[in-house]
Amino acid sequence: MPPPCLPRSTLWAVGSVALVLTAPLGSPLAASLLPPARAQLQIIEPPARPATRPGAAAPAPLPAEEPLMQEDVYILGAGDGLNLRFLAVPEFSGPVSILNDGTVSLPLVGNVILAGLTLSQASQWLETLYRAQLQRPNLQLSVVRPRPLRVALVGEVERPGLYTLSTTGDTTRTEDATGFSGPPTLVDAIQKAGGLTSTANLRRVWVQRRLPGSDRRFKQAQVDLLALVRVGDQFQNPLLFDGDTIRIERVEESAELSAELASSTLSPTAITVNIVGEVQSPGRLQVPANTPLMKAILAAGGPQTWRANTSKVEVVRIFRNGSAQRRTYAYDPSQDVSMDKNPPLVEGDTVIVNRTRYAVSADAIGAVSQPLTGLVNVLTLFRLLDND
């Protein structure tokens, strides 16, 4: 019987034929059975339903609604850096990485698929493979370099799309310098997407998450961000995992919720609106997120006396689907925030302060008399020349 530090057998694969050498490595018998140099090791994939691969059932047509738990297990995937340590054969220990095809290259057994498994499942699966090679296949598998997290945000966020998050706060699509430390959470992802829109339904935020196993099965859970904002329920801010999809539904406009959202970290810090017409300083203006209409007009210097029609202030809003909305309000700086009388503004809104009839008439007279003024000046010059 060979000593524990030597492999009991060696697995080789030439094409679709697998050879198991029961002699120790380096023996004449083992050397005579070695495959040619061009032979490639077979990629070993776990069986469809092994004891170490729970949950390998037929994919469900729709994700099951289950609670998202903070202790959800980490699922290995391409880009993970692992460390494999054999207790009895330390010379086989060392760092390994999961390639894009989901495999790792290991001594004695070749390429093994680990993507889609939890760390515990992967350890049990490797011990099962090495049990045919080593007398004591005890090993320890750990993640030393986690891959970046790729999550998708859709629905009522300012910049929907696919984002790559890491523990250093890196992202593929953001101009925001806000960073975070530690594992990214739901709120971190929303902040990187520019924050929620004013029509986001805080009570109906869905998170879809992949389940372990080779079959692509998912679960989804509903998160109540309103409970997080109001009472600080941290269970409504779950840690994110690679492949999560976050979907924020739309709700009917509510001034109370918009004002509450504006004061939270779920909203963008500033927005840009256009204020045109009869104000002191018309043009593009950057204001805090969800600034009410009356406050934005005051930020532009307020209406011009005698020229601004304070009973006809219009707000034009363009939605992401291309549709437009145009509403009219009366200017009242003492008005509280209200969707009917003093709505919160959102990114890209255009505020039009119309002219009074007096201003329209004065502008019309000025447009007609301006060319005549020049003519009168020319006639006066001719008279002076004639007198001379």
SULNOR-V930376 format. One line per field, one symbol per residue. ss: DSSP state (H for helix, E for strand, - for the rest). burial: b if it has 16 or more other C-alpha atoms within 10 Angstrom, else e. Layout:
BEGIN
ss: ???
burial: ???
END
This chain:
BEGIN
ss: ---------EEEEE--EEEEE------HHHHH-----------E-------------------EE---------E-----EEEEEE---HHH-EEEE-----EEEE---EEEE----EHHHHHHHHHHHH--------EEEEEEE---EEEEEEE-E---EEEEE-------------------EHHHHHHH---E---EEEEEEEEEEE-------EEEEEE-HHHHHHH--HHH--E-----EEEEEE----HHHHHHHH-------EEEEEEEE-E---EEEEEE---EHHHHHHH---E----EEEEEEEEEEE-----EEEEEE--------E---E-E-----EEEEEE-HHHHHHHHHHHHHHHHHHHHHHHHHHHHHHH-
burial: eeeeeebbbbbbbeeeeeeebebbbeeeebeeeeeeeeeebbeeebeeeeebbebbeeeeeebeeeebeeeeebbbbbbbbbebbbebbeeebeebbbbeebbbbbebbbbbbbbbbbbbbbbbbbbebbbbbbbbbbbbbebeebbbbbbbbbbbbbbbebbbbbeebbbeeeeeeeeeeeebbbbbbbbbbbbbbbbbbbbbbbbbbbbbbbbebbbbbbbbbbbbbeeeeeebbbbbbbebbbbbbbeeebbeebbbbbeeebbbbbbbbbbbbbbbbbeeeebbbbbbbbbbbebbebbbeebbbbebbbbebeeeeeeeeeebbbbeeeeebbeebbbbbbbebbbbbbbbeebeeeeeeeeeeeeeeeeeeeeeeeeeeeee
END
